[in-house]
C-alpha cells in the first residue's frame, strides 16, 4: 500500500513539473499542451440497524495533452476507496486499489471522424462515457453498465459525428 502512495506522489510531482500555464509565447513547444486536473468523491452511509460508515470513494488524477496538431492524449489514474471509516474498525485502507481507468491517444482524421487507441471507457450509452460522480445521470450505476459490459476496453475505436439538418448522428 505504501508503494502505491509513493507511485501516486511521484507521478503527481512529475506531472506538475510538466504542466505550466498556457501563455502566448513565440517559442511554444510540445510541453505547453499538458493540463493536470482531477476529482474525488466521498460518502456517508447511515444504516438503520448497523454501524455508520464513511469513506472517500475515489481520488482521480487526470492528465491531458493537446498540441497544435491533430494528436491528443488523455489519462486517468484513480485511487479507489483510499480511506474508509466505520464504528467498529475506525479508519481502514484495506479496500483501496489503484486503477488506470483511461490511457489513450486520439488522432483527428477529419472534422467528422477521430481514431482512438489505448484504454478507454466502453462506449455503452451516455452513462458510461461520463462517469465522474457529480456528473452522472443517476444516483447509482444501472445494471446494464456494470453487468453486461466491462467498464473499460483496451483497443482501437473510430468515433465522431455526422451532421444532419437538425442535429447529429
C-alpha angles and dihedrals in degrees: 000000000000090000092056091053090050090050091050092047094049091046091051093049093047092046091050091052090053093049124074134158114284108246131176099259131163091216097054116162136187093273091067093076097065120112128182125204143137149172140220139194136203135188144191124211120197110192119198097226102020142057123290119258132201129181146168096237100196145345114202128192116202123198120183136174128195118174132183091272132072091270125098137168134210132183136173123192113188132193105202121209095348092172134019133175134194135164094258104044103026108208120003138176098179094110095050123115139169117238130184095212100174134013115156147138122224124204118193105222094179140332089284106035133054130183119216128189128180135039114336139157112279106257096237107151123305093298099072097041091066111034107155107126099240092048104046125113098234137031092246133025115268114244091242090065095049106032106034103040136029114253092234134027131204114215144058131309140183113215139166144105135275110214117232130185095272106016141337137289 
